[in-house]
Amino acid sequence: MTRRDISHYLAKQTAEHLKSKVGSSTFAGGVFGVEGNQLTAHGGYRLSFVDGDSLIRIVVDRNYEELSDFEGFLKSLNVPRKYAGVLESVSVSSGADDGVYVDLHMKIRATSGKRVSNEERIFHAVFHTAVRRILEVAYDSR
């Protein structure tokens, strides 16, 4: 069975999760938006989700502005114990075009050689490990 790419799912679920927390008027006002695998957030930030099988990459950029300070705020990201069965580790680095890469390395099962297949569980691990902090830093740096 072929594994499904969940890049679009992660962006859509993030938008839905945020909508349930902050209200639909925030989306109607253009503060957040989603198109394909990309979530737009306040201050011109864009988060693109890329499903690389053994890792989920979140590419953060902001209208071609350098985000070196932003990268520093994310260096302390780590996998909460609650999600240790889904994610192995997190790394943050500078990406192309002055963006920042947040790589969430998936835990690969020894028995099957595959990652967890429960998409909702992956979403919650990705959101609570990285996305929430990314959005907090984006909001604070407006």
Secondary structure per residue as TSV (DSSP state, phi and psi in degrees):
chain	resnum	aa	ss	phi	psi
A	1	M	-	360.0	132.8
A	2	T	-	-80.7	136.4
A	3	R	-	-74.6	138.4
A	4	R	-	-84.7	135.9
A	5	D	-	-72.4	124.1
A	6	I	-	-107.4	19.9
A	7	S	H	-55.6	-50.2
A	8	H	H	-65.4	-39.9
A	9	Y	H	-59.4	-44.0
A	10	L	H	-62.7	-42.1
A	11	A	H	-65.7	-45.2
A	12	K	H	-64.7	-45.5
A	13	Q	H	-65.9	-36.7
A	14	T	H	-61.6	-45.3
A	15	A	H	-61.8	-44.6
A	16	E	H	-63.8	-42.0
A	17	H	H	-62.5	-46.7
A	18	L	H	-63.7	-41.1
A	19	K	H	-60.2	-39.3
A	20	S	H	-71.1	-25.5
A	21	K	H	-89.8	-40.3
A	22	V	H	-106.6	-10.5
A	23	G	-	97.2	152.4
A	24	S	H	-69.1	-26.1
A	25	S	H	-62.6	-30.3
A	26	T	H	-64.7	-36.0
A	27	F	H	-74.5	-40.9
A	28	A	H	-62.3	-33.3
A	29	G	T	-79.4	0.2
A	30	G	T	82.8	9.9
A	31	V	S	-68.6	-40.1
A	32	F	S	-124.7	151.1
A	33	G	E	-157.0	160.4
A	34	V	E	-138.5	137.1
A	35	E	E	-146.9	116.6
A	36	G	T	62.5	-124.3
A	37	N	T	-97.0	14.1
A	38	Q	E	-118.5	132.7
A	39	L	E	-109.1	129.0
A	40	T	E	-99.9	142.2
A	41	A	E	-130.9	172.4
A	42	H	G	-51.2	148.3
A	43	G	G	77.4	13.4
A	44	G	G	80.5	11.0
A	45	Y	E	-75.2	143.7
A	46	R	E	-126.3	133.0
A	47	L	E	-116.5	117.0
A	48	S	E	-107.3	130.0
A	49	F	E	-98.2	131.9
A	50	V	E	-128.6	120.1
A	51	D	E	-90.9	106.8
A	52	G	-	-104.5	24.7
A	53	D	S	70.4	-69.8
A	54	S	S	-87.5	-4.5
A	55	L	E	-151.6	152.7
A	56	I	E	-107.9	124.1
A	57	R	E	-106.2	133.8
A	58	I	E	-111.5	118.1
A	59	V	E	-97.8	120.4
A	60	V	E	-108.3	126.6
A	61	D	E	-142.9	167.7
A	62	R	E	-147.4	91.6
A	63	N	T	40.9	44.7
A	64	Y	T	63.9	19.3
A	65	E	-	-86.0	146.5
A	66	E	-	-68.7	138.3
A	67	L	-	-118.8	34.1
A	68	S	H	-61.5	-39.7
A	69	D	H	-64.6	-39.1
A	70	F	H	-59.3	-43.3
A	71	E	H	-58.1	-42.4
A	72	G	H	-60.8	-37.3
A	73	F	H	-67.9	-21.5
A	74	L	H	-98.0	-7.6
A	75	K	T	-58.8	-25.0
A	76	S	T	-86.4	4.4
A	77	L	-	-60.4	138.2
A	78	N	-	-147.2	164.9
A	79	V	-	-83.0	119.2
A	80	P	-	-62.8	147.0
A	81	R	G	-51.4	-36.7
A	82	K	G	-57.8	-28.7
A	83	Y	G	-109.2	13.6
A	84	A	T	-64.5	-21.2
A	85	G	T	-79.1	-11.2
A	86	V	T	-109.8	-45.0
A	87	L	E	-114.8	140.6
A	88	E	E	-88.4	-47.9
A	89	S	E	-162.3	172.4
A	90	V	E	-130.4	138.6
A	91	S	E	-133.9	149.0
A	92	V	E	-126.7	134.4
A	93	S	E	-150.3	164.3
A	94	S	E	-73.8	138.5
A	95	G	-	-110.4	-175.3
A	96	A	G	-67.6	157.2
A	97	D	G	55.4	37.8
A	98	D	G	63.4	18.7
A	99	G	-	-88.1	-179.9
A	100	V	E	-124.7	136.1
A	101	Y	E	-102.8	128.6
A	102	V	E	-114.5	109.5
A	103	D	E	-102.0	121.3
A	104	L	E	-105.4	107.1
A	105	H	E	-81.5	122.9
A	106	M	E	-75.2	144.1
A	107	K	-	-77.6	126.0
A	108	I	B	-100.8	127.5
A	109	R	-	-69.6	133.4
A	110	A	T	-65.9	-35.0
A	111	T	T	-72.2	-40.2
A	112	S	T	-107.7	-16.7
A	113	G	S	72.8	16.4
A	114	K	-	-124.1	164.0
A	115	R	B	-83.9	172.0
A	116	V	-	-57.8	138.8
A	117	S	-	-98.7	-10.2
A	118	N	-	-72.6	105.8
A	119	E	H	-63.6	-36.7
A	120	E	H	-65.3	-39.9
A	121	R	H	-64.7	-41.4
A	122	I	H	-62.8	-44.9
A	123	F	H	-55.8	-51.0
A	124	H	H	-62.1	-38.4
A	125	A	H	-63.4	-45.4
A	126	V	H	-66.0	-45.7
A	127	F	I	-62.3	-51.4
A	128	H	I	-78.1	-19.7
A	129	T	I	-84.4	-38.7
A	130	A	I	-132.2	-48.2
A	131	V	I	-60.5	-44.4
A	132	R	H	-57.7	-44.6
A	133	R	H	-68.0	-40.0
A	134	I	H	-57.8	-46.1
A	135	L	H	-67.7	-35.4
A	136	E	H	-62.8	-45.7
A	137	V	H	-65.9	-41.3
A	138	A	H	-61.5	-42.9
A	139	Y	H	-65.5	-43.1
A	140	D	H	-68.4	-24.5
A	141	S	T	-99.7	11.5
A	142	R	-	-61.3	360.0
